[in-house]
Amino acid sequence: MTNALEQLREMTVVVADTGEIEAVKKHKPVDCTTNPSLVLAALKDPASEDRIAREIAAGQSKGLSAEEICATLTVAVGADLAELVPGRVSTEVDACLSFDTEASVERAHAIIEDYAARGVGKERILIKLAATWEGVQAAEILQKEGIDCNLTLIFSMAQAVACADAGVFLISPFVGRITDWYKKAEGRDSYPSDEDPGVKSVRAIYNYYKSNGIKTVVMGASFRTAEQIKALAGCDRLTIAPKLLAELGADESDLPRQLSESDVTPMDKITLDEKAFRWEMNADPMATEKLAEGIRNFDADHKKLIALIAERMS
């Protein structure tokens, strides 16, 4: 019998939740991602050190600031990753722009242009935006321009519906963070897979999309355990950290399919304008808190990366 990871790959596209070159080489995912948080981790990766040093030196020679070099460095790491995977590289728009549609679109254009200058076409890139109302509107503009987007920090059906209405290419519901919130709120240490709030959220979104013929890709993210991953076997895509990829690779147990387009429960199409979106988010304390926390944490890592680059420049 093949291991659980190989079984998973037969029904789900596996994406590596890492920016470390060696981890991508080892696990051979179809897609991968890069953002300031992952570049921070990549700073500890010897395989990435030369690229990082060269990018900082090149930026300094052009008179770029640490913030500007941070932007080019994220793309430089992404360009390296694009040489290793056959699919897409998700690249994040700065979290501080999460409530500014126009600035998010402008930043996305700059990312695409930087990749193009490095020989990587837009068809290899997913622009990653936080699923605020403004982020969803930015994605709708970009999608109409032929720039595919990955809407991240998905914690609610309202966000998923808004993304589908905007024609977003892919969404990333955050399984583990949803479960973390409920564990704390309910005083639980764990949940059986079928009762796990994060798992149930992704299953509901998958069911809504497939039962309504929505083409937006569902990519479960932010896993805490291999059991959460197994509970979503058959989902369109799953982005998995190297530690859990290794755990699945060592697991010789049978992995049954949990999600299938041919086995969904019919659901009515949901109509959602901006007022309804904001009300639904306001009514969901988990989604509101985790979205805000996620944006803050991404921004904090962005600032840490800028500070580290400034330190190296000096």
N, C-alpha and C positions, 0 to 999 in steps of 0.2 A: 504493500500500500504506500502511496506517496504521502509526504508529510502534509500537515494542515495548510501550510503556505501555498504549496503547489495545488492542492485541491481548491483553495480560495481563488487562485489565479485562473482556474478553469471557469469560474462564474462571475468574477468581479475584477475590474481593472485595479491593480495595486499601485499605489502612489507612495513614494518615500517622503515622509515628513522630516526632512533633514536637508541641510545645505553642505554637509560634509562629503567631500569627493570620494573618500575611501568607502564610506557607507553606501553610497550610490553604486559604486563599482561592485561591491560585494553582493548587494541584494537585487540589483538589476530591475528596478521598477520601470513602469512605462512612463510615468510622469514624476516630477518632483517640484519643489518649491524653494523660493528664496525670499527672505525678508530680514529686517535688522536683527530680530531675535535669533534667527538661524545663522546669520553672518557672525553674530557674537559668538555662537558656539563654534563656528568654523574657524574663528581666530585661534582656537586650541588645536586645530587639525593641521598637522605638518604638511599634508598634501595641498592645503590651501594657502600656506604661508607665502610662497613665492608670488602667487597671484596678488595677494593682498599687499605685499611689500611693493610690487611693481605698480599697482594701481595708485597707491598713496604717493609714490615717487613721481609718477606721471602727472597726478593732479597737482602736486606742489610745483612742478616745472611749468604748469600752465597758470599758476597763481590762483588755483581754486581754494576755496575755504574748506574747512573740515566738513561742514554740512554738505557742500557740493560733492566732495570726494565720497562721502557716505552714500550719496545717491548713485554715483557711478560704480562704486564698489559692489553694491547690491546687484547691479546689472552685470558687472564683470563676473561675479560668482555664478550668476544665472547663465551667462554665456558658456562658461566652462561646463556647467551641468547639462546644457543643451547638447553638448557633444557626447554625453554619456547615455542619455535617454532617447528613445525613439519618439516620445510624445511631447507633451507641453511642460513648460516651466512657469509656474505661477509666481508673479512678482508684485509685491505689495506697494500700493500708493500710501504715502505717509499718513499715519493714523491721525495726525493733527488736522488733516484735511477732511475728516469724516463727515463734517457738517457743512461742507462747501462744495456744491456740485461743480461749479465752473472751475475752481482750482483743482479739483480731482481730475477732471477731464484734461486740463492743461498738463498736469503731472503725468497722466497716463500717456499722453502724446510724447512727452519727453522720454519716458521709459522706452516706448516703441522705437523712437528715433535713435536712442542710444544702442539698443539691440541691433537695429538695422546697420549702424556704423560698424558693428562687430560681426556682421555677416549672418545675423539671426533674424529671420523674417517674422512678421507679426503672427503668422499661422502657427508658430511654435510657442507663442506666449499667451498666458492668461493674465490679464490685469486683475489684481486682487484688491477688492474694496470692502470696507466694513458695510454691513447691511443696515445702515441707517436709511431714512427716507431719501436723504440727499445722495447717499452712495448708490442707491438703487436708480435714482434719476440719472446720475452720471453714467452708470452702466448702460442704461437704455440708449443714451446718446452714443456711447462707444460702440455698442452692438450694431447700431444702424450704420456706423462707419466701417463695419467689418472687423472690429477689434473685440475679440471674445473676452469675457470677464468671468472671474471667480468671486462670488459674493460670500464673504466669510463672516464669522461671528453670528451664525444663524442659530437662534434659540427658540423660535416660535413659528407657528403656522402662518401668522400674519406676515412675517418676513419672507417666508417661502412663497406665499401667494403673490406678494409684491414683486418678487424677483421673477416669477413665472410671467406675470403680466408685462414686465419690462423686456421679456425675451432674453433674459440672462442665460449664458451658455452653461454655467455650473454654479451650484451652491455648496457650501461646506457647513452642515449642521454640526455643532460641537457636542458630541456625546458625553464625554467625561465631565465637562464643566457643568452641564445640566444635572448630571448625577451628583456631582459635588454639592451643588446648591441644595438639592432635595435631601441628601444625607444629613447635611447640617440642619436644615429646617425641620426635618422629621426625627432627628436623633437616631439615624440608622447607621450601621457600619457597612452594610452591603444590601444588595437586592438580588433575587434570582433574575436570570437574564430576561425572562418574559415580563418581569415587573420593573425592570430598570428604567427610570424615567428618561434617560438619554437615549436608550435603545428604542423605547416606545415613541419618542419624538420623531426619530428618523424613519421608523416604520410608518408612522402616520403621514409624513410628508411624501414618502415614496408611494404610498397607496393613493394619496390625493393626486400626485402627478400622473401616475400610470393610469388611473381610472378616468382621468380627464384628457388623456392624450398629450400631456405637456412634455415637451422635448428637453427641457432643462435637466441637466445631469445632476443626480444626487450623489454627493461624495461625503460620506461620514468621516468625521475628523475628531481629534482630541480624545483619543482613547486612553483609558486608565488600565484596562486589563485585556488580555487575549479573549476572555469570555465575551466581552462586549463586541469585539470584532466578529467572533464566530456567530453571534446572535444576529448579525447583519450580513451574513454570507449571501451573495446574490445581489446586493446593492450595486448600483452602477459602478461606483468607485469607492475605495476606502483609502485614506491617507494615514499611514502607519509609521510610527517612530522605529528606528533601528532596533531598539531593545525588544519591542514586541514582534518585529519581523523575525528576529532571531528565535524568539520563543515559539512562534508558529512554525518556523523551520525545523525545530526540534520535536515538535508534537506529531506523533504517528497515529493519532486517533482519527476516526472517521469524521468528516465535516459535512453535515447535511445542509442543503440549500434552505435558507429561511425566507428569502424574498424572490418573487418572480412576477414578471409582468403579466403572465397568464393566470395569476392567482391573486387578484386584488378585489377588494370590496368596493362597489360603486359609491362614489361620493359626489354630492352636488358641487358645481362650480361656485366658488366664493367671489363676491364682488367687493373690491377694496379700493377706496380712494385715499387721499392723504389723511383726511380727518379720521376715517375709520382705522387706518393703519396706526396712527398715533394713539387713538383710543385703545385699540387692542394691545398695543405695547404697554400703555399705561396700566391696563388692567392685569397685566402679567408681571408680577414683581420679579420673578426669576429672570425672565427675558430682559427686562429693563436693567436690572442690576448687573447681569453677566455681560450684556452688550457694553454698558458703560465701563465696567471693570476691564473688559478685553481691550477696548480702545485705549484706556489709560495705560495698561501694561505694554501694549505695542508701542505707544508713544514713549514710555519710559525706556524701553530697550533701544528705540531710535536715538534718544538723547544719550544713552550710555555708549552707543557705537560712535556717535559724533565725538564724545569726550575722549574715547580711546584713540580715535584717529588723530585728534588734536594733540594728544600726548605723544603719539608716535611722530607726528610732524615736528614737534619741538625737540 
